[in-house]
Amino acid sequence: MNRAPLPKRFVAATQRTAGAVLGVARQARLGVGSLLLPPACAACQVSLAVDNAESAAPSAALLCENCRDELGQGFSACPRCASRDPGTASDGRCMACRDRRFRFSWAVALGMYEEKLREAVLRTKLPTEHSLTATLAELLWERHGERLAAFRPDAVLAVPMHWWHRLRRGGNGPDIVCEVIARHLGVQSAPNLLARRRNTIPQSTLPHGRRKINMRRAFRVRSSYILKGARLILVDDVLTSGATANEAAATLRSAGAAEVVVAVLARADRPA
């Protein structure tokens, strides 16, 4: 992907935040400073044993054993739309997406949007939960990193939040997920590649039939980027109907991207 100069202030804020969060994770893993502040589980806040943290992988550095098991549980999913136990039609295609036309090629998810993972993902929307967000991103990489790496992307980007919601919330969790995945892949992190054209109605408040309409022409590619032939990973927190990811992927493809895949923290059952 060719990239024209982008004002550094847009990228630097996300990289500083993600870098600080990952630094905390490394510090917890190595036990640095544990005499003053013993590491605690990012999900349940129980104190972690320093001896265990020293040998832990990055995804486990800020999680106790119970939370790691619950948040990292796998599930049987469609390799195209990441639906749970989708079943197959007579032609072998997924019943959940066989009649859907996506502008992204495929999607992966850490787990289903329910129980403990649902609680954790909701917490990632808070500016005080960056450590939890980074830890979930590490788990996502641990589960699907091999497939994402085989895709050989040029960059990783996040589904953007409207500036007003970002101002009110204090940040966008997918930006941190974007940075973590990009660092593992050794490619460019471009959380601000896409921008919201307008302040859309929250998808979670709408029935399935209205979600596609709500997202129509909701995004634009910032003029600082040239996407001709680019292979991109688009990250978000939750994938439900696929309307948001599909509209974002369509915008990227229209701007010249060759292929887009989606990686999310959680997959929700499609609403009625």
C-alpha positions in Angstrom: 0.0 0.0 0.0 1.3 3.4 -0.9 0.8 6.0 1.8 1.0 9.8 1.5 2.1 11.8 4.5 -0.5 11.8 7.3 -0.4 14.5 10.0 1.4 12.7 12.8 -0.9 13.9 15.5 -3.6 11.5 14.2 -1.5 8.4 14.4 0.7 9.3 17.4 -2.2 9.4 20.0 -3.2 5.8 19.3 0.4 4.5 19.1 1.2 6.2 22.5 -1.9 4.7 24.1 -1.3 1.2 22.7 2.4 1.3 23.4 1.8 2.3 27.0 -0.8 -0.5 27.4 1.5 -3.1 25.9 4.3 -1.8 28.2 2.1 -2.5 31.2 1.4 -6.0 29.9 5.2 -6.7 29.5 5.8 -5.2 32.9 3.3 -7.5 34.4 4.7 -10.5 32.5 8.2 -9.8 33.7 7.2 -8.9 37.2 8.9 -5.5 37.0 7.8 -3.3 39.8 5.8 -6.0 41.4 7.1 -5.2 44.8 5.2 -1.9 44.7 2.2 -3.0 42.7 1.7 -6.8 42.1 0.1 -7.5 38.7 -3.6 -8.1 38.6 -5.9 -9.8 36.2 -7.3 -7.3 33.7 -10.7 -9.0 33.7 -11.4 -9.8 37.4 -8.6 -7.9 39.2 -7.5 -10.9 41.2 -3.7 -10.7 42.0 -1.5 -12.7 39.7 1.4 -14.8 40.8 4.6 -13.1 39.7 6.4 -16.5 39.0 3.6 -17.4 36.6 3.5 -14.0 34.9 7.3 -14.2 34.2 6.9 -17.2 31.9 3.5 -16.2 30.5 2.8 -15.4 26.8 1.7 -11.8 26.1 -2.0 -12.9 25.8 -1.9 -14.4 29.3 0.2 -11.7 31.0 -2.7 -9.8 32.5 -5.2 -12.7 32.9 -5.8 -15.2 35.7 -6.2 -18.8 34.6 -10.0 -18.8 35.0 -10.5 -15.6 32.9 -8.1 -16.8 30.3 -10.0 -20.1 29.9 -13.4 -18.3 29.8 -12.4 -15.4 27.5 -10.3 -17.6 25.1 -12.8 -20.4 24.5 -13.1 -21.3 20.9 -16.3 -22.1 19.0 -17.3 -23.8 15.8 -17.6 -21.1 13.3 -18.2 -20.5 9.6 -14.8 -19.7 8.0 -16.4 -16.9 5.9 -18.8 -15.1 8.3 -17.7 -16.4 11.7 -21.2 -17.5 12.6 -21.5 -20.1 15.4 -22.5 -23.6 14.3 -24.0 -22.2 11.1 -25.0 -25.6 9.6 -24.6 -26.3 5.9 -26.9 -26.4 2.9 -26.9 -29.2 0.4 -24.2 -27.4 -1.5 -22.0 -27.3 1.6 -22.3 -23.6 2.1 -23.0 -21.8 5.4 -26.7 -21.3 6.0 -26.1 -18.0 7.8 -24.2 -16.4 4.9 -24.9 -18.4 1.7 -27.2 -15.7 0.4 -25.2 -12.8 1.6 -22.9 -10.7 -0.6 -20.0 -9.4 1.5 -17.4 -6.9 0.3 -15.0 -8.5 2.8 -13.6 -11.9 2.0 -13.9 -13.5 5.4 -14.1 -12.8 9.2 -12.6 -14.2 12.4 -13.7 -13.6 16.0 -12.2 -14.4 19.4 -15.5 -15.8 20.7 -19.3 -15.3 20.9 -20.7 -12.1 22.3 -22.1 -13.6 25.5 -21.4 -14.2 29.1 -17.9 -13.2 30.3 -16.6 -12.1 26.8 -19.7 -9.9 26.4 -18.9 -8.2 29.7 -15.3 -7.8 28.8 -16.1 -6.3 25.4 -18.5 -3.8 26.9 -15.8 -2.7 29.3 -13.4 -2.1 26.4 -15.6 0.9 25.5 -14.4 2.6 28.7 -11.2 4.8 28.6 -10.0 3.1 31.9 -10.0 -0.4 30.3 -7.1 -0.1 27.8 -5.2 -3.0 29.4 -8.2 -5.3 29.1 -8.6 -4.3 25.4 -5.0 -5.0 24.6 -5.2 -8.4 26.4 -8.3 -9.4 24.4 -6.4 -8.4 21.2 -3.5 -10.6 22.2 -6.0 -13.5 22.7 -7.5 -12.8 19.3 -4.0 -12.9 17.8 -3.2 -16.2 19.6 -6.4 -17.8 18.2 -6.3 -16.4 14.6 -2.8 -15.0 14.1 -1.7 -17.8 11.7 -4.7 -17.2 9.4 -4.2 -13.4 9.5 -0.5 -13.7 8.8 -1.2 -16.0 5.9 -3.4 -13.3 4.4 -0.2 -11.1 4.0 -1.8 -7.7 4.7 -0.3 -4.4 3.9 -2.0 -2.7 6.9 -4.4 -3.0 9.7 -7.2 -0.4 10.3 -10.1 0.0 12.7 -13.7 0.8 12.2 -13.8 4.5 13.1 -16.0 6.1 15.7 -17.7 9.5 15.0 -15.6 12.3 16.5 -18.5 13.3 18.8 -18.7 9.8 20.3 -14.9 9.6 20.5 -14.9 12.9 22.4 -17.5 11.7 24.8 -16.0 8.2 25.3 -12.4 9.2 25.4 -11.1 6.8 22.8 -12.0 3.9 20.5 -11.2 0.4 21.6 -10.7 -1.0 18.1 -7.8 1.4 17.7 -5.9 -0.5 20.3 -6.8 -3.9 18.8 -5.6 -2.5 15.5 -2.2 -1.6 17.0 -1.7 -4.9 18.7 -2.5 -7.0 15.5 -0.3 -4.7 13.4 2.6 -5.1 15.7 2.4 -8.9 15.6 2.2 -8.8 11.8 5.0 -6.2 11.4 2.8 -4.0 9.1 1.5 -0.5 9.2 -1.2 0.3 11.8 -3.6 2.8 10.2 -6.5 3.3 12.7 -7.4 6.6 11.2 -7.5 5.4 7.5 -11.3 5.5 7.6 -13.4 8.4 8.9 -17.1 8.6 9.6 -19.1 10.9 7.3 -21.9 11.3 9.8 -23.1 10.4 13.2 -25.0 7.2 12.6 -27.6 5.7 14.9 -26.0 2.9 17.1 -26.4 -0.4 15.3 -27.3 -2.2 18.5 -30.6 -0.2 18.8 -31.8 -1.2 15.3 -33.4 -4.3 13.9 -31.4 -6.2 11.2 -33.5 -4.8 8.3 -32.5 -1.2 9.1 -28.8 -1.7 9.8 -27.7 -1.7 6.2 -29.6 1.5 5.5 -28.2 3.2 8.6 -24.6 2.5 7.5 -25.0 3.5 3.9 -22.3 5.9 2.8 -21.2 6.2 6.5 -17.5 6.1 5.8 -14.8 7.7 3.7 -11.1 7.1 3.1 -8.9 9.9 4.3 -7.2 11.6 1.4 -3.8 11.0 3.0 -4.0 7.3 1.9 -3.6 5.7 -1.5 -5.1 2.2 -1.4 -4.5 0.8 -4.9 -4.0 -2.9 -4.6 -3.8 -2.9 -0.8 -4.7 -6.0 1.3 -6.3 -4.8 4.5 -7.4 -6.2 7.9 -10.4 -4.3 9.3 -10.8 -4.7 13.1 -13.8 -3.9 15.3 -15.2 -5.0 18.6 -18.4 -6.9 17.6 -19.7 -8.3 14.4 -23.5 -8.9 14.3 -25.3 -8.4 11.0 -22.2 -7.5 9.2 -23.6 -4.2 7.9 -20.9 -2.0 9.4 -18.0 -4.2 8.3 -19.5 -4.6 4.9 -20.0 -0.9 4.3 -16.5 -0.2 5.6 -15.1 -2.9 3.3 -17.1 -1.5 0.4 -15.7 1.9 1.0 -12.1 0.6 1.0 -12.6 -1.5 -2.1 -14.1 1.5 -3.9 -11.0 3.4 -3.0 -8.8 0.8 -4.6 -8.1 -1.9 -2.0 -7.7 -5.3 -3.5 -9.0 -7.3 -0.6 -10.4 -6.8 2.9 -10.8 -9.3 5.8 -12.4 -8.7 9.2 -11.1 -9.5 12.7 -13.3 -8.8 15.7 -13.3 -9.5 19.4 -16.8 -11.1 19.5 -19.4 -12.5 17.1 -23.0 -11.8 18.1 -26.0 -13.8 16.8 -27.7 -11.9 14.0 -30.8 -10.0 15.2 -34.3 -10.7 13.8 
